[in-house]
Amino acid sequence: MFLRYPDRTRALWERSVVQVASLLFVVGVSVLASTSAVWLLGALVWGLVAYLVLLGFVLAGAGNPVGRLPGVDDGR
């Protein structure tokens, strides 16, 4: 979502309430996952891995990988 609609998501992320709520949600789900559901913890870990891979593409200068999808303008 951040890569597909960067202007909208950047404006939303600038709100401090969104940043705090996101942090609390991730910490809460992580605590729940570590105490009860192994599959949920696995989903969180793989989600983080996928995020870091996409971030690596963007930071390495490869551009927006989502921008290669049909109908998406990545701003180039």
C-alpha positions as CSV (number, residue, x, y, z in Angstrom):
1,M,0.0,0.0,0.0
2,F,2.9,2.4,0.8
3,L,4.5,1.8,-2.6
4,R,1.3,1.9,-4.6
5,Y,-0.2,5.1,-3.1
6,P,2.9,6.9,-1.6
7,D,1.3,10.4,-1.3
8,R,-1.8,9.2,0.5
9,T,0.0,6.8,2.8
10,R,2.7,9.3,3.7
11,A,0.0,11.9,4.7
12,L,-1.7,9.2,6.8
13,W,1.6,8.1,8.4
14,E,2.5,11.6,9.4
15,R,-0.3,11.5,12.0
16,S,1.2,10.6,15.4
17,V,-1.9,8.7,16.4
18,V,-1.4,6.3,13.5
19,Q,2.2,5.7,14.4
20,V,1.4,5.0,18.0
21,A,-1.6,2.8,17.2
22,S,0.5,0.8,14.7
23,L,3.3,0.3,17.2
24,L,0.9,-0.9,19.9
25,F,-0.9,-3.2,17.4
26,V,2.4,-4.9,16.3
27,V,3.6,-5.2,19.9
28,G,0.3,-6.6,21.1
29,V,0.0,-9.2,18.3
30,S,3.6,-10.2,18.8
31,V,3.0,-10.8,22.5
32,L,-0.1,-12.8,21.7
33,A,1.6,-14.8,19.0
34,S,4.6,-15.6,21.2
35,T,2.4,-17.0,23.9
36,S,-0.3,-18.8,22.0
37,A,-0.2,-19.4,18.3
38,V,3.0,-20.5,16.6
39,W,1.5,-20.1,13.2
40,L,0.7,-16.4,14.0
41,L,4.3,-15.8,15.0
42,G,5.4,-17.4,11.8
43,A,3.1,-15.2,9.8
44,L,4.5,-12.1,11.5
45,V,8.1,-13.1,10.8
46,W,7.4,-13.8,7.1
47,G,5.6,-10.6,6.8
48,L,8.6,-8.8,8.2
49,V,10.9,-10.6,5.8
50,A,8.7,-9.6,2.9
51,Y,8.7,-6.0,4.0
52,L,12.4,-5.9,4.4
53,V,13.0,-7.4,0.9
54,L,10.7,-4.8,-0.7
55,L,12.5,-2.1,1.3
56,G,15.8,-3.4,0.1
57,F,14.7,-3.2,-3.5
58,V,13.6,0.4,-3.0
59,L,16.8,1.5,-1.1
60,A,19.1,-0.3,-3.6
61,G,17.8,1.9,-6.3
62,A,15.9,-0.8,-8.2
63,G,12.8,1.4,-8.0
64,N,9.3,0.6,-6.9
65,P,8.7,-3.1,-7.5
66,V,4.9,-2.5,-7.3
67,G,5.3,0.1,-10.0
68,R,6.0,-2.7,-12.5
69,L,2.4,-4.0,-12.1
70,P,0.0,-3.0,-14.9
71,G,-1.8,0.3,-14.2
72,V,0.6,1.5,-11.5
73,D,2.6,4.7,-12.0
74,D,5.7,4.7,-9.8
75,G,6.5,8.4,-10.5
76,R,9.5,7.8,-12.8
